[in-house]
Amino acid sequence: MTRIRRLELADPATVRILLPVYQSVVAEELPDDPEPTASELAHVLTPRAKRESAVFAAFHGDTAVGFAAVAHSRLINPPLAVGYLLVSPSHRRWGTGSELLRRTLNESAATGQDHVVFEAPDTSTVEAFAKATSGRRVFTDYRSLLELRPAGTEAPSPAGSSRAPYRTVRWTDRCPDQLLDSYATARAHILDAPSGDLSVPMHRPDAEEVRTDERILRQIALRQYVVAAVTPEEQVAGYVQLFAWDTFQGVQEHTVVVPDHRGRGLALKLRREATDWIRAHEPHLTRLQVMNDSANTWIHAVNDRLGWVRDRSWSGWEYSTS
Ligand SMILES: CC(C)(COP(=O)(O)OP(=O)(O)OC[C@H]1O[C@@H](n2cnc3c(N)ncnc32)[C@H](O)[C@@H]1OP(=O)(O)O)[C@@H](O)C(=O)NCCC(=O)NCCS
C-alpha cells in the first residue's frame, strides 16, 4: 500500500530519503546525465527568496518510491505553484503518481493556489500520465548542452565585441554593494523571456531578495558565477549567471540584457566570458546545460552562435486545484 507523507525540508533526512528516487528517475529518463548528488537535489527542492515549498513523499513500507515538490510565492504569484512529480521506474503504474498528484493539488488548494504546474522531460510516459490526469501543456522548453574542453586547450575567446564602453565585473558569493540595486533591477528582465501560456506577473526583485538568494545558494552548496556588464555610470546593463556543484554538468542559468543595452553583442560577450571563467575554476565540469522556452528565438540564436547543441524538450503541465 502507498502512504503519502509530507516531509520537512529543514530536516536533513529529507534529501537523504528522496535522493535514491531522484537518482533512479534521472537514470531512466536522462541516462546521459550525471548521477544527481545531494547538493543537486537540495537545489531542486529548496525554494528561493519569498517562496515557500512543500514536499510530499510516497512510501511503500519504509521505502520512498516517489515524491512531489512544489513551490509558490504569496508575494509574487499567489495563484500558481510550480514543481516536480516523479515516481521510481520500479514502482510505476501502481497509482503512486496519481496519489501524489491528488495530495499535492489538495494541499496547494488549501494554501490558496488555483493551479499547479509540473515540469518534466517530454516522454510518452509523461504524456500518457498527463492525458489520464487532465494535465494541460502550458509551455515547452528546449534543453541545450555545451561540451567543454579543458581550460587552455582551445583558442581564447575573442575579446569582447560589444560596441559600447562596458566593463565586466565578476562575482561568486555576493554582488558588490555598489551594484546591488541595479543588479536587482536587471534581474526583473528575466521575465521578458517568453513563458508559453503561463501568466507570470511582473516582479521587481529588491536588494534584500538578492542577498537572501545568495545565502540560500551558500546553504545548499551551489557555487554561483556571475559576470555582469557595467556602464560608466555603474549600472548593470546585463549579466550571466552559472551554477556548478559536484557533478560534471554545470548549469547556465540567467542570461539577461537590459532593454536599453540590447543589440550590442553583450549576451555573446558575457556568455563567452562566463563560460571561460567557470571552466577555469571548475575543472571537473565537462558540459553545461541550459533550458530556454521553445519560442525564445533570441536566446536560441545566441546558443547556436556559441556552439550549444539542442538536446531534448521539457514541458510544463498545468493542473487545476479545484
Ligand atoms: C509520470 C509519472 C509520475 C507517473 O507515475 P505512476 O505512478 O506510474 O502513475 P500512475 O500509476 O498513477 O498512472 C496513472 C495513469 O497514467 C497513465 N500512464 C502512466 N504511465 C503510463 C505509461 N507508461 N504508458 C501509458 N499510460 C501511462 C495510465 O492511464 C495510468 O493509469 P493505469 O495504470 O490505470 O492505466 C512517472 O512515470 C514518472 O515519474 N515519470 C518521470 C517524470 C519525470 O521525468 N520528472 C522529471 C524528472 S527530472
The ligand as an SDF file (V2000), in Angstrom:
LIG
                    3D

 48 50  0  0  0  0  0  0  0  0999 V2000
    4.6610   10.3480  -14.9470 C   0  0  0  0  0  0  0  0  0  0  0  0
    4.8470    9.5220  -13.6480 C   0  0  0  0  0  0  0  0  0  0  0  0
    4.8890   10.4740  -12.4550 C   0  0  0  0  0  0  0  0  0  0  0  0
    3.6520    8.5630  -13.4980 C   0  0  0  0  0  0  0  0  0  0  0  0
    3.7650    7.8650  -12.2620 O   0  0  0  0  0  0  0  0  0  0  0  0
    2.9410    6.4990  -11.9990 P   0  0  0  0  0  0  0  0  0  0  0  0
    2.9890    6.2270  -10.5530 O   0  0  0  0  0  0  0  0  0  0  0  0
    3.4260    5.4320  -12.9180 O   0  0  0  0  0  0  0  0  0  0  0  0
    1.4710    6.9550  -12.4550 O   0  0  0  0  0  0  0  0  0  0  0  0
    0.0840    6.1810  -12.2000 P   0  0  0  0  0  0  0  0  0  0  0  0
    0.3410    4.7580  -11.8690 O   0  0  0  0  0  0  0  0  0  0  0  0
   -0.6980    6.9620  -11.2070 O   0  0  0  0  0  0  0  0  0  0  0  0
   -0.6090    6.2810  -13.6400 O   0  0  0  0  0  0  0  0  0  0  0  0
   -1.8990    6.9030  -13.8310 C   0  0  0  0  0  0  0  0  0  0  0  0
   -2.3490    6.7050  -15.2700 C   0  0  0  0  0  0  0  0  0  0  0  0
   -1.4680    7.4210  -16.1580 O   0  0  0  0  0  0  0  0  0  0  0  0
   -1.3480    6.6700  -17.4030 C   0  0  0  0  0  0  0  0  0  0  0  0
    0.0490    6.2430  -17.5610 N   0  0  0  0  0  0  0  0  0  0  0  0
    1.0850    6.4220  -16.6990 C   0  0  0  0  0  0  0  0  0  0  0  0
    2.2190    5.9110  -17.2090 N   0  0  0  0  0  0  0  0  0  0  0  0
    1.9170    5.4020  -18.4210 C   0  0  0  0  0  0  0  0  0  0  0  0
    2.6710    4.7410  -19.4280 C   0  0  0  0  0  0  0  0  0  0  0  0
    3.9810    4.4710  -19.2760 N   0  0  0  0  0  0  0  0  0  0  0  0
    2.0340    4.3530  -20.5620 N   0  0  0  0  0  0  0  0  0  0  0  0
    0.7140    4.5900  -20.7240 C   0  0  0  0  0  0  0  0  0  0  0  0
   -0.0620    5.1970  -19.7900 N   0  0  0  0  0  0  0  0  0  0  0  0
    0.5350    5.5920  -18.6610 C   0  0  0  0  0  0  0  0  0  0  0  0
   -2.2650    5.4720  -17.2660 C   0  0  0  0  0  0  0  0  0  0  0  0
   -3.5380    5.8460  -17.7440 O   0  0  0  0  0  0  0  0  0  0  0  0
   -2.2680    5.2730  -15.7470 C   0  0  0  0  0  0  0  0  0  0  0  0
   -3.4110    4.5650  -15.3070 O   0  0  0  0  0  0  0  0  0  0  0  0
   -3.4380    2.9320  -15.4340 P   0  0  0  0  0  0  0  0  0  0  0  0
   -2.1200    2.4190  -14.9410 O   0  0  0  0  0  0  0  0  0  0  0  0
   -4.5850    2.5410  -14.5560 O   0  0  0  0  0  0  0  0  0  0  0  0
   -3.6360    2.6260  -16.8860 O   0  0  0  0  0  0  0  0  0  0  0  0
    6.1500    8.6700  -13.7410 C   0  0  0  0  0  0  0  0  0  0  0  0
    6.1350    7.9310  -14.9350 O   0  0  0  0  0  0  0  0  0  0  0  0
    7.4010    9.4830  -13.7120 C   0  0  0  0  0  0  0  0  0  0  0  0
    7.9090    9.7660  -12.6370 O   0  0  0  0  0  0  0  0  0  0  0  0
    7.9360    9.8800  -14.9070 N   0  0  0  0  0  0  0  0  0  0  0  0
    9.0940   10.7260  -14.9490 C   0  0  0  0  0  0  0  0  0  0  0  0
    8.7560   12.1390  -14.5610 C   0  0  0  0  0  0  0  0  0  0  0  0
    9.8910   12.9990  -14.8000 C   0  0  0  0  0  0  0  0  0  0  0  0
   10.6230   12.7290  -15.7190 O   0  0  0  0  0  0  0  0  0  0  0  0
   10.0510   14.0170  -13.9650 N   0  0  0  0  0  0  0  0  0  0  0  0
   11.1830   14.8860  -14.0320 C   0  0  0  0  0  0  0  0  0  0  0  0
   12.4470   14.1410  -13.7570 C   0  0  0  0  0  0  0  0  0  0  0  0
   13.8800   15.0490  -13.9000 S   0  0  0  0  0  0  0  0  0  0  0  0
  1  2  1  0
  2  3  1  0
  2  4  1  0
  2 36  1  0
  4  5  1  0
  5  6  1  0
  6  7  2  0
  6  8  1  0
  6  9  1  0
  9 10  1  0
 10 11  2  0
 10 12  1  0
 10 13  1  0
 13 14  1  0
 14 15  1  0
 15 16  1  0
 15 30  1  0
 16 17  1  0
 17 18  1  0
 17 28  1  0
 18 19  1  0
 18 27  1  0
 19 20  2  0
 20 21  1  0
 21 22  1  0
 21 27  2  0
 22 23  1  0
 22 24  2  0
 24 25  1  0
 25 26  2  0
 26 27  1  0
 28 29  1  0
 28 30  1  0
 30 31  1  0
 31 32  1  0
 32 33  2  0
 32 34  1  0
 32 35  1  0
 36 37  1  0
 36 38  1  0
 38 39  2  0
 38 40  1  0
 40 41  1  0
 41 42  1  0
 42 43  1  0
 43 44  2  0
 43 45  1  0
 45 46  1  0
 46 47  1  0
 47 48  1  0
M  END
$$$$
